Amino acid sequence: MKKIAFAILPLAFAITACDGPAEDMGEEIDDVTEAEGDVVDEQAELMEEKADVAEEAGDMAEAENMEADAEAMEDTADGM
């Protein structure tokens, strides 16, 4: 009985490892979500750069608002 179980085990793993349409779609969704997270992260970096420019121009209130927005965007990107 044990010999049969050991013979069937690799076959069972091979069957479960096959990509089906649902798994392919899930991987596509994961890829898209990750790409969206990358875009949001890049937008956050741009916002930080704009905050630096505002700070250099002496507009501290605007710089602080932009930095807060950038941090919120980074948190959103991390959650994706």
C-alpha distance (Angstrom), angle and dihedral (degrees) to the residues before:
residue distance angle dihedral
M1 . . .
K2 3.80 . .
K3 3.80 90.5 .
I4 3.79 90.9 55.9
A5 3.80 91.0 48.9
F6 3.80 91.1 51.8
A7 3.80 90.7 47.8
I8 3.81 93.1 50.2
L9 3.81 96.3 43.5
P10 3.85 96.9 76.0
L11 3.80 90.0 46.4
A12 3.80 90.6 52.5
F13 3.80 91.1 51.4
A14 3.80 91.1 48.4
I15 3.78 91.9 52.6
T16 3.81 93.6 48.8
A17 3.80 91.6 47.5
C18 3.82 92.8 59.9
D19 3.76 113.7 110.0
G20 3.74 112.9 -122.9
P21 3.79 128.1 -169.6
A22 3.81 92.0 -96.3
E23 3.80 92.3 52.4
D24 3.80 91.2 47.0
M25 3.80 90.2 51.5
G26 3.79 90.8 48.3
E27 3.79 90.7 52.5
E28 3.82 90.3 48.9
I29 3.80 90.6 51.7
D30 3.81 90.6 49.0
D31 3.81 90.7 50.6
V32 3.80 92.6 49.3
T33 3.80 92.3 47.1
E34 3.80 90.8 49.8
A35 3.81 91.0 49.5
E36 3.80 90.5 49.7
G37 3.80 88.6 51.6
D38 3.81 89.8 52.0
V39 3.81 90.6 51.6
V40 3.80 92.4 49.9
D41 3.82 89.7 48.0
E42 3.81 90.6 52.4
Q43 3.80 90.1 49.0
A44 3.80 88.6 52.1
E45 3.79 90.3 52.9
L46 3.80 89.8 50.8
M47 3.80 89.9 50.1
E48 3.82 89.6 52.0
E49 3.79 89.8 52.4
K50 3.80 90.4 50.5
A51 3.80 88.6 49.5
D52 3.80 89.3 53.9
V53 3.80 90.2 51.9
A54 3.81 91.3 48.8
E55 3.80 90.1 49.1
E56 3.80 91.7 50.9
A57 3.81 88.5 49.8
G58 3.80 89.0 55.2
D59 3.81 97.6 -110.1
M60 3.79 97.3 129.7
A61 3.81 95.5 165.9
E62 3.80 92.5 54.7
A63 3.82 90.9 44.4
E64 3.80 91.3 53.0
N65 3.82 91.7 48.5
M66 3.80 91.3 49.7
E67 3.80 92.0 47.9
A68 3.80 90.3 50.9
D69 3.80 90.4 49.5
A70 3.81 90.5 48.3
E71 3.79 91.4 51.2
A72 3.81 91.1 50.0
M73 3.80 89.7 49.8
E74 3.81 90.7 50.8
D75 3.79 90.5 51.1
T76 3.80 89.3 51.1
A77 3.80 91.1 49.4
D78 3.80 91.2 49.7
G79 3.79 89.7 53.7
M80 3.80 93.1 54.8
